[in-house]
Amino acid sequence: MADKTFREALVQVYLENPCQVLPNALWKTLNELDQFHTTVETGRDGLVKRLEASSADKLYLHWTRDGRRPSLLMRRRLNATRWALVHQDYLDPDTVAGFQTRLAFFRLIRRGTPAAPDLPAGYHFVDVQPADQAQQVATFIAQCYDEMKPTAASVQEWARRAVYAPDLWLWVQDDQTGTPCALAIAEFDASVGEVSLEWVQTLPDFQRQGLGKAAVLEVLRRASDRAAFATVSGQVEDRDNPGAFYRKCGFTGSDVWWLLAEPAAP
């Protein structure tokens, strides 16, 4: 079980460089830590030097301040692991190739005041009402993905989280038909001032008009009075190239995280 010292150390280093420390929003990791054995090492200068959270067959969190490079020690460690989340700094191609499941995820960050959203004429922003529109949100997201099919119950659960921010759930709606054309959902962790973009989709028939970018910038604008930074992650090898999209919205960074699972058979 993660103790207070580990949690405080994780928050400290996360605020130094969020995308290098974790593959997702801080609150998500904090909610999962009690499943793992945790280790924290601090140097004589008082700085945290190493953090790790793991179980018998999982490497859930591994961060070091120094020595961020592939090593024989890490390769041996992963050879005995069935599931891991690891930053690219610690991996080489041979190590990644040793797993059946190999998924790479970008992690980007944005600080500062966002540009004003440039919403095309004929559209306007409308707040999502998850209590009444949970099924509509779930159906909308399902229309934008081949395999991702959330349920109305899932959407309602998102709105019960401590990080739920009602003003950061919005539709882009067609003025003429009243049709929701794009959706943006973000969460806000007040403990560290983090906005995390969770869902940003535009229906296929309405893409390439700037609706998605306008939705992202509107979310950032709404949170600008209370947010210290915003983060987003997504799969690197995605046909829609979401990393390039978020860079157009002002996000930056080069951090890549790997989800590795089930070592390949010899």
Buried (B, 14 or more C-beta within 10 A) or exposed (E): EBEEEBBEBBBEBBBEBBBBBBBBBBBBBBEBBEEBEBEBEEEEEEEBBBBBBBEEEBBBBBBBBEEEEBBEEBBEBBEEBBBBBBBBBBBEEEBBEBBEEBEBBBBBBBEEEBEEBEBEEEBEBEEBBBEEBBEBBBBBBBEBEEEEEBEBEEBBBBBEEEBBBEEBBBBBBBEEEEBBBBBBBBBBBEEBBBBBBBBBBBBEEBBEBBBBBBBBBBBBBBBEEEBEBBBBBBBBEEEBEBBEBBBEBBBEBEBBBBBBBEBEEE
